[in-house]
Amino acid sequence: MNEDTRAMLAALAALRNDLDEGIEALRRGELTVPRQHELAASLIEVGEQLDDHADHQAATSNGHADGYGFGEQDGIASPHDDEEA
């Protein structure tokens, strides 16, 4: 597992904790409007990070999470390395 995936897992785990608390507060009717906005922003941010992670993984490993294909983790440049984002 590469460092980008570890960071993604950490972000998802942190969000899960906030989400669990937010769900319970919402269920009790105690989730304030500002906190709802904060939680929504966190969901969007981590969702975008996961989308970017998936795009990067697809570009470097032909979409295979197990590293099948050529990619940075193999020490081989991706055909997409020369393209601008």
C-alpha positions, 0 to 999 in steps of 0.5 A, a space after each residue: 500500500 502506498 503513502 497516498 492510499 494510507 493518507 486516504 484511509 486516514 482521512 476516511 477513518 477521521 470522517 467516519 468518526 465525525 460522521 458517526 457523531 453527526 448521525 447520532 446528533 441529527 437523530 437526537 435533533 441536536 445537530 446545529 445548522 452550522 455543524 451540519 454545514 461543517 459536516 457537509 463540507 467535510 463529506 465533500 472534501 473527503 469525497 473529492 480526495 477519494 475521487 482524485 485518489 481513484 483518478 490517480 490510481 487509474 492513471 498509474 495502474 490501469 485502474 487495478 488497485 492491486 497494482 496490475 499494470 505499469 505505474 509509479 509504484 513499479 518505478 516505471 513512468 505512466 504514459 500520463 506523466 507527461 500530460 498536464 492536469 
